[in-house]
Amino acid sequence: MSQPPDRLYFRQLLAGRDFAKRDPVAAQMVNFIYLIGDRETKECVAVDPAWSIDDLLALVERDGMRLTGALATHWHPDHVGGDLMGMAQVEGIRELLERVGLKVHCQKDEAEWIRKWTGVSEGDLALHASGDRIEVGAIPIHCVHTPGHTPGSQCFLVENRLVAGDTLFLEGCGRTDLPGGNSEEMYRTLHERLAFLPDDTLLYPGHRYSAESSATMGETRQSNYVFQMRGLADWKRFLG
């Protein structure tokens, strides 16, 4: 059963604007971090906490909430911390775990990548499969495995909101030419695995790569070129 609208705590935060304001690389990368929780129990989780952990914890505290977990959409350093291709050492889940005792929830196929790039231990991670449910207070968050950008990429569905990481943007989708990427899996994710989402589902991406910060899935299916392909063969031709 869905909760009353005023019970869900949901914040979309833009790196370089809402926090990590003095970090030029954060401002360049325009990552979104999400806080999701239960206003009654005051518990919340952070999706892809990175860039400035102290800033994020301060935001949670100012809102009168308590951080009880972290959710990782995928292993890339701008989402969970680590070496960003020599551009920067990004704070992330390792620094968060040094400050707060909690678990980092990730898709099981992503665990090895996350451990390798962040240095966290196996015991720091809670592994999930598609369809698993994570409860924050009385707020359920559903895991949706969406491989393509990485093997264990996952989205999080909370009520009518899809937090999509780098699986799907308002314009385009995540790259598939990085380690672990797979263009055929990405096509299946976009056209099959996410096909169950109603048009009125609100899409919240992992980066602000467009003028708007969110849109409905119906709007995205109409305007985003990734949904204009007529089949896998068209998709492969488009990618060259």
C-alpha positions as CSV (number, residue, x, y, z in Angstrom):
1,M,0.0,0.0,0.0
2,S,1.4,3.4,-0.9
3,Q,1.9,5.9,1.9
4,P,0.2,9.3,2.2
5,P,2.1,11.8,0.0
6,D,3.3,13.9,3.0
7,R,5.0,10.9,4.6
8,L,7.5,10.4,1.8
9,Y,10.7,12.5,2.2
10,F,12.3,13.0,-1.2
11,R,15.0,15.4,-2.1
12,Q,16.9,15.8,-5.4
13,L,20.3,17.5,-4.8
14,L,22.6,18.8,-7.6
15,A,26.3,18.6,-7.0
16,G,28.1,21.9,-7.3
17,R,24.9,23.8,-6.6
18,D,23.1,22.4,-3.6
19,F,26.2,21.0,-2.0
20,A,29.9,20.7,-2.8
21,K,29.5,24.3,-4.0
22,R,33.3,25.0,-4.0
23,D,34.2,21.9,-6.1
24,P,34.6,22.9,-9.8
25,V,34.7,19.2,-10.9
26,A,31.4,18.5,-9.1
27,A,29.9,21.5,-10.8
28,Q,31.2,20.2,-14.2
29,M,29.8,16.6,-13.6
30,V,26.3,17.8,-12.5
31,N,25.5,14.7,-10.5
32,F,22.2,14.3,-8.8
33,I,22.2,12.8,-5.3
34,Y,18.8,11.7,-3.8
35,L,17.6,11.6,-0.2
36,I,14.6,9.2,0.3
37,G,13.0,8.6,3.6
38,D,10.1,8.5,6.0
39,R,9.1,11.8,7.6
40,E,7.4,10.1,10.6
41,T,10.3,7.8,11.6
42,K,12.9,10.4,10.5
43,E,15.0,7.7,8.7
44,C,16.4,8.3,5.2
45,V,18.9,6.8,2.7
46,A,21.1,8.6,0.2
47,V,21.3,7.4,-3.4
48,D,24.8,7.7,-4.8
49,P,26.3,9.8,-2.0
50,A,29.5,11.5,-3.4
51,W,31.5,14.7,-3.8
52,S,31.0,16.1,-0.2
53,I,29.9,13.8,2.5
54,D,30.0,16.4,5.2
55,D,27.7,18.6,3.1
56,L,25.2,15.8,2.6
57,L,25.2,14.8,6.3
58,A,24.6,18.5,7.2
59,L,21.7,18.7,4.8
60,V,20.2,15.5,6.4
61,E,20.6,16.9,9.9
62,R,19.1,20.3,8.9
63,D,16.0,18.5,7.6
64,G,15.7,16.7,11.0
65,M,16.4,13.3,9.4
66,R,18.8,10.5,10.2
67,L,20.8,8.7,7.6
68,T,20.4,4.9,7.9
69,G,21.7,3.6,4.6
70,A,23.2,4.3,1.2
71,L,22.0,3.1,-2.2
72,A,24.3,2.7,-5.2
73,T,23.0,2.8,-8.7
74,H,26.4,1.7,-10.1
75,W,30.2,1.7,-9.4
76,H,31.4,4.8,-11.3
77,P,33.4,7.2,-9.0
78,D,31.2,10.2,-9.6
79,H,28.4,8.2,-8.0
80,V,30.2,6.2,-5.2
81,G,33.6,7.9,-4.9
82,G,37.1,7.0,-6.0
83,D,39.5,8.1,-8.7
84,L,37.7,9.9,-11.4
85,M,40.0,9.2,-14.4
86,G,42.8,11.3,-12.8
87,M,40.6,14.4,-12.7
88,A,39.8,14.2,-9.0
89,Q,39.6,11.9,-6.0
90,V,35.9,11.9,-5.3
91,E,34.6,11.5,-1.7
92,G,31.9,8.8,-1.6
93,I,30.8,5.7,0.3
94,R,34.1,5.0,1.9
95,E,34.2,8.4,3.6
96,L,30.5,8.0,4.5
97,L,31.2,4.7,6.3
98,E,34.0,6.4,8.2
99,R,31.4,8.8,9.7
100,V,28.2,6.8,9.9
101,G,27.5,3.1,10.7
102,L,25.3,1.8,7.8
103,K,25.1,-0.5,4.9
104,V,25.6,0.3,1.2
105,H,22.9,-1.4,-0.9
106,C,24.0,-2.4,-4.4
107,Q,23.0,-4.9,-7.1
108,K,25.0,-8.2,-6.6
109,D,26.6,-8.0,-10.0
110,E,28.1,-4.6,-9.1
111,A,29.6,-5.5,-5.8
112,E,33.1,-6.5,-7.0
113,W,33.4,-3.3,-9.0
114,I,32.3,-1.1,-6.1
115,R,34.8,-2.8,-3.7
116,K,37.6,-2.4,-6.2
117,W,37.0,1.3,-6.9
118,T,36.1,2.5,-3.5
119,G,38.1,0.2,-1.1
120,V,35.1,-0.7,1.0
121,S,34.8,-4.3,2.3
122,E,32.4,-7.1,1.5
123,G,30.8,-6.6,4.9
124,D,30.0,-3.0,4.1
125,L,27.7,-4.0,1.2
126,A,24.1,-5.4,1.2
127,L,23.6,-7.2,-2.1
128,H,20.3,-7.2,-4.0
129,A,18.6,-8.8,-7.0
130,S,16.0,-7.2,-9.2
131,G,12.7,-7.1,-7.4
132,D,14.1,-6.8,-3.9
133,R,12.6,-4.3,-1.6
134,I,14.4,-2.0,0.8
135,E,12.4,-0.4,3.6
136,V,13.1,3.0,5.0
137,G,10.8,3.3,7.9
138,A,7.5,2.5,6.3
139,I,8.6,3.6,2.8
140,P,9.4,0.8,0.4
141,I,12.0,1.2,-2.3
142,H,12.0,-1.4,-5.1
143,C,15.2,-2.4,-6.8
144,V,15.1,-2.7,-10.6
145,H,18.2,-4.3,-12.3
146,T,19.0,-2.3,-15.4
147,P,22.3,-3.6,-17.0
148,G,23.8,-1.8,-19.9
149,H,25.8,1.1,-18.6
150,T,27.4,-1.3,-16.1
151,P,26.7,-5.0,-15.4
152,G,25.0,-4.2,-12.1
153,S,23.4,-0.9,-12.8
154,Q,20.1,-0.6,-10.9
155,C,17.2,1.9,-10.6
156,F,15.1,2.5,-7.6
157,L,11.3,2.8,-7.7
158,V,9.7,4.6,-4.8
159,E,5.9,5.2,-5.2
160,N,5.6,6.8,-8.7
161,R,9.3,8.0,-8.9
162,L,12.1,6.2,-10.7
163,V,15.6,7.2,-9.6
164,A,17.5,6.0,-12.7
165,G,21.2,6.7,-12.1
166,D,22.9,6.7,-15.5
167,T,20.6,4.1,-17.0
168,L,18.2,6.8,-18.5
169,F,18.4,10.5,-18.8
170,L,15.7,12.9,-20.0
171,E,17.8,13.1,-23.2
172,G,19.8,10.0,-24.0
173,C,21.0,7.2,-21.8
174,G,24.2,6.0,-20.1
175,R,27.3,5.2,-22.2
176,T,28.0,1.6,-23.0
177,D,31.6,2.0,-24.1
178,L,33.1,2.1,-20.6
179,P,34.3,-1.0,-18.7
180,G,31.4,-3.4,-18.2
181,G,29.1,-1.6,-20.6
182,N,27.0,-3.6,-23.0
183,S,24.9,-1.9,-25.8
184,E,22.6,-4.9,-26.3
185,E,21.8,-5.1,-22.6
186,M,21.1,-1.3,-22.6
187,Y,18.6,-1.7,-25.4
188,R,16.8,-4.5,-23.6
189,T,16.8,-2.5,-20.4
190,L,15.2,0.6,-22.1
191,H,12.8,-1.3,-24.2
192,E,11.9,-4.3,-22.1
193,R,13.0,-4.1,-18.5
194,L,11.6,-0.6,-18.0
195,A,8.5,-1.1,-20.2
196,F,6.4,-1.9,-17.1
197,L,6.6,1.7,-15.9
198,P,3.4,3.7,-16.5
199,D,3.7,7.0,-18.5
200,D,2.9,9.0,-15.4
201,T,6.0,7.7,-13.5
202,L,8.4,10.5,-12.7
203,L,11.9,10.0,-14.0
204,Y,14.8,11.3,-11.9
205,P,18.1,10.9,-13.6
206,G,21.7,10.6,-12.3
207,H,22.9,13.8,-14.0
208,R,21.4,17.1,-15.1
209,Y,22.1,16.8,-18.8
210,S,19.0,18.7,-19.9
211,A,17.3,21.9,-19.0
212,E,14.8,20.1,-16.8
213,S,15.6,18.0,-13.7
214,S,12.8,15.5,-14.1
215,A,10.1,14.5,-16.5
216,T,7.4,11.8,-16.8
217,M,8.2,8.5,-18.5
218,G,5.5,9.4,-21.0
219,E,7.2,12.6,-21.9
220,T,10.6,10.9,-22.1
221,R,9.3,8.1,-24.3
222,Q,8.0,10.8,-26.7
223,S,11.0,13.0,-26.8
224,N,14.1,10.9,-26.0
225,Y,15.8,9.5,-29.2
226,V,16.7,6.2,-27.4
227,F,13.0,5.2,-27.7
228,Q,12.7,6.0,-31.4
229,M,14.7,2.9,-32.4
230,R,12.5,0.3,-34.2
231,G,14.5,-2.7,-33.0
232,L,17.9,-4.0,-31.9
233,A,19.3,-3.8,-35.5
234,D,18.4,0.0,-35.7
235,W,20.0,0.4,-32.3
236,K,23.3,-1.2,-33.4
237,R,23.3,0.9,-36.6
238,F,22.8,4.0,-34.6
239,L,25.7,3.2,-32.3
240,G,27.9,2.5,-35.4
